Amino acid sequence: MNRQGQQAEERALAFLQQQGLQLLERNWLCRGGEIDLIMRDGRYLVFVEVRHRASPRYGGAAYSITPAKQRKLLYAATVYLSDKRVDAPCRFDAVLSEGQQPLQWLKNIFA
């Protein structure tokens, strides 16, 4: 991950913690993918994808969460839940960073 990506992830983490979410894991890896942030929001386990783009050109940060990326996130989340033996309601969120714009938090980006 490049420096801008790391900074975007730091900003996203601080933002979500200000919203009351609790960090459980960061950059959790398995053979099939990575989850940027795993957080708790009340009773929900939240798998967070952080995307940064220098500008919205070429579709921006949201556009970069492709169907292939979604499949990898879902697979990694399934492995995490199995490994940790977690039985909790889950959702997938995204925190988008584009240039100097404020962060955009999208909840429940896919089921």
Secondary structure, 3 states (H helix, E strand, C coil): CCHHHHHHHHHHHHHHHHCCCEEEEEEEEECCEEEEEEEEECCEEEEEEEEEECCCHHHHHHHCCCHHHHHHHHHHHHHHHHHHCCCCCEEEEEEEEECCCCCEEECCCCC
